[in-house]
């Protein structure tokens, strides 16, 4: 019996280290990067911190019950779509460089082109939003874009290092078509392991202001979330971004629970022509780290948003709500508040110079 226990422990330990050494899990910060992290005012008690106290789970909920419900509890029959969701495969490589467009690629991935400069945000173009195949598979119709569809881009922008936002196969595949990568502090360790040279990384923390091509400026701004690809959490920073161009102000939200930072950013940099906000994969149990639809509405008001682009839905089942509930709720709440909610299909072009553009309720079909 003792022999089998020891053997099992050894096998599990070896397996763990083999898995953790897979490239998909990235790397741990060392050397001068680790020194920068330790010197950051956002880094306390050996991890990055949010502005406000942020429990991983809402008061009144038990982690054991939440975990059980997620993996073994009864699921909503519409947790995943019953048939292929509608989408449009736009040829990204043939878009006129002078066009200002937003194209949602599913979940939190989108292609943004403005003022002659291209951005690719949180691209997850694998069939799975996880480090392992056959786990967290994309819905049919949501997976029409592949890494090879991505054109040469000026800037890759990553909001944080979770697997459904930083996808190793995608980011590694587009490496030679990427001008620069804009990433929160610590995330550069992953990209360097995947072949990105240090001189192609713009790696900063909140409040950093960086001048980009064509008189465009990007500002690292707060989010209320967490990070981690390995066992340890919060050893890399998470971020939202303010993009200021000669013609527009755009807010790139990233994952976040509702907090005071939305109002602060709105007062400091707003009003915004467009705000891209996470709306999906939520639940009352983790509302501190993911906004509920009503929180998205309030965040948009705080940011003084002219137009709202909701993302983080319609590709993966990472929460227990029906797959189309986020879009149903955000559009209904938007009508009540008389807000301009833009809801393109995956791949549908949003003309960022057209003030009034209408989209169908494609999620109801």
N, C-alpha and C positions, 0 to 999 in steps of 0.2 A: 504493500500500500504506500509506504513512504517513497519507494522507488518511483511509482507512477505519479505521485504528487510532485516530486522533484522534476521528473521528466516533463510533466505538463507545464510547470512553471517556466522551465527553460525554453520549451517550445513557444509558449505564449510571449515570453520576453524577446526571443529572437524574432518572432513574427512582428511584434510591435516595432522593433527597431528597423526591420526591413521596410515595413509600410511607411514609417515616419521619414525614411530616407528617400522615398519616391519623390521625383522632381515636382510632382503636383503639389506637394506640401511646402514647397518653397524653402526658405532658409532663415536662420536666426541671425539677428543683427550682431555684428562684432566690430572690433576696432574703432575707427573714427565715427562710424555710424552709431554704434552703441554709446560712445562718448557724447554725441549730440543728443541722443535720446535722454540720457541721464541728466543732461544740463537743461533740458526743456522744462519750462515752468508748468507745463501740462502733465508732467510725469512725476507722480508721487506714489510712495509705498510700492515701488517696483512695477508700476503700471500707469498707462495713460488714464486720465480722469475726465469725466464730463463736467460741464459747468455746475449742474445741480446733482445732488445725490440721485443715483440711478440704479435702483434694485433691478436684478435680472428678471424679477417676476413681481407682479402687482400684489399689494397687500390683500390678504384674504384668500389667496390661491396657494396651493402646495405644489412644489416642483414634482413630487412623485405622482400626483393626480394629473397634472398637465402632461407629463411624459407618458403616462399610461394612456390617456385619451388620444394623444398624438399617434402613438404606435399601435395600440390595441383597441381603442375605443370605437364605437359605432361611427361610421363616416357618413357625411351627407351624400346623397345619391348624385349631386351635381358638384362634388369636390373636383372632379375632372369633367371636361366637356364630353357629351355623348357622341359627338361627331367632330370631324375636322373643323377647326375654327377658320373663318375667312381671313385671307391675307393677300398681299400683293408683293410679288418679287420685283422690286424696282432695281434697275441696273445702276448700282452706285458708281461704277467706274465711268459711266458716260453722263453724269450730271455736270452741267455747265458750271465751271468754277466761279462764275459771276452770280450764280443763283444763291440766294439765302434760304436754306431748307433745314427742316428737322425731319428725320425719318426714324421712327421707332422700330427697333429690331426684335422686340419681345423682352419681357421682364424689365430689367433696368438698363438694357443696352440700347443706345441710340447713336445715330450719325448726325452730326450738326455741322453745317457749313454756313459761314457768314463772313462778309467783308473780305472774301477771297481766301479764307483760311478754313481748313477742315479739322474737325474734332471727332474722336470716337470715344464714347463714354461707357465704361464698365461692360466691355463686350464679352458676352457668354454665348458663343455660337457653336458649342458642342451640343450633342443630343442630351447630355446629362448635366445638371447643375450640381455636381458633386465630384470628388476625386475618383470615384469608382463608377464603372459602367454598370448599367442596369439599376441604378439607384437615383431617384429624383429625375425621371425621364421627362423630357419636354412634351407638351401636348402636340398632337398632330395638327399641322397647319401653322404652328408657332415656330417651327424649326426650319423655315425655308431658307434662311440666310446661313451661309457657311463661311469659315474664315477666308476661303479663297475669293469670296465676293467682295472683300474689303479692298478699296483702292489705296494708293499711296495716301497717307494721312500726315498732316502737319503735327498733330498732337493727340496722343493717347492719354485719356484722363481716367484715373481710377479713384473712387471715393473711399474704398476700404478693402481689406484683403479677404473677405468671406468668399467661399467658392462660387456663390451665385452672383458675384460681382467681379471677381478676378479669376478668370478661367485660364488655367495653364495652357491647354492645347491651342486656344485662340490667340492668346498673347504671344506665345512662342511662334506661332505660324506667321503672324503679321510683323514680326520683329524687323525684317529688312524693308518693310514698307512704312515704317513709323519714323517720323522725324525726331520727336522728343516725347518722353513720357512724363506726365504731371501726376505726382503721387504724394500721399501723406507720409510723414516721417516714419521710417522703419520699413515701409513696403518695398523700398529699393533693394533690400536683401533678397527678396523673392525674384525680382526682375534680373538682378545681376546673376543669380544662379541659372536663370533661363537664357542668358546670353546677351543681355542688354548692357552695353558699356556704361561706366559711371558718367561719362560726359554726355549721355543722352537722357539723363534723369534730372528732372526738376523736382526735388524732394524737400518739402517744407512743412511747416506747422501753421496753425491758425494765425491769421493777421499778416502773413507774408504776402507781399504784392509783387507780382512778376510781370515784366513787360514781354509781350510776345510779338509775333509778326504783325505787320500792317496796323500798327498803333493800337493793338488789342492788349488789354491788361486782364490778368486773372488774379483773383484774391482768394486765398485759403480761408474759409470761414467755418465756424463750429457746426457740429451736428450732435445729436444726443443718441449715441449708439454704443457699440463695442466692436472688438476685432479679434482675429485669431484664426489661424489655419491649423495649428497644432494643439497640443494639450493646454498650453498656457494661453490665457486670453489677455487682450489689451496690451500686448507688447509692441504693437504698431498703432499708429494714429488713424482715426477716421475723420472724414472731412466733407463739408459741402464747399461749393465754389461760387463766386460772383464773377461773371464774365462781362467786362465792359468793352464794347467795340465803338468805333466812330459813329455807328448808327443805332446801336441797341444796348440794353442792359438785360442780361439773362442770369437767372439763378439756377444752378445745378444742385439739386437737393441732397442726393445720396440717401441712404437709410437713416432714419431719425425718428425718435419719439418727439412729441410736442414739448416745447420749452420756451423760455424767454429769448433764446437766440434768434428766433424768427423775427420778432419785433425789433430787436437790436439791429439786425441786418437790414430790415426794411427801412428803419429810420436813418441808418448810416449810408445805405447805397440805393435805396428805392427812389421812386417807384420802378418796377421791373416790367419790361415789355412781355417777357415770358418767364414763367417759373416752372421747372420740372420737379415734381414732387412724388415721393413714393406713396402709392395708394394700393395696398394689397399685401397679402401674407401677414395679416394682423390678427389680433385677438385681445380681449380684455386682459388676459393674463400677462401680456407683454406690451402693454400700451406705452410703457416708459421708453421702449426702444424701437417701436414701430407705430406710426400714426394711424389712428382709426379714421375713417372717412370724414367725420365731423372735425377731427383735429387737422386734417389736410385743408379743409375749408378755412379754418381759423388761421392756419399758417399762411395761406395765400392772402388773407386779409391783412395779416401782420406785415407781410412782405410788400404790400401795396401792388399786387399783381394785376396787370392788364389782362393777361391770358394764362391759363393753367393747363399744363400738359401732365396728366397723371400717368405714372408708369408703375412697375413692380407687380404687374398682374398678367394673367392670360398666357403664361408659359409653363410654370411649375406649380405644383401643389405643396406649398411650404407651410400652410396653415389649414384650419379646419372649416373655413367658410366656403360656400359655393364659389366656383371659379369665376363666375361673372358678377358676383355680388359687389366687388369694389367699384365696378363701372356703373352698375345700377344705382348704388348709393351716392357716388360722387356727382353724377349728373342730376339726380333728384335734388340733392342739397344745393348744387350750383344754381339750379333754377330758382329755388327759394330765396337765395341771396343775390340773385341776378348777376352771377359771375360768369365769365366767358371760359367754359370748360371745353377744351379741344380733345376729341377722342378719335384719332385716326386709327385705322387698322394697322396691324404690323406691316411695314413696308410702304404704307401710303404717304405720299409727300405732303408735308405741311409747308406752304409757301409763307415764309416769315415776313414777307413784305406786303402780304394781303391781310387787311384788317379784319375782314369778315369772311371766314371760310367755314363751310358747313360739313359735318360728317354724320354718317348714318349710325344708328344704334345697332351696329353689326353683332354685338354680343347677345342680342335677343333672338337671332334667327335660328 
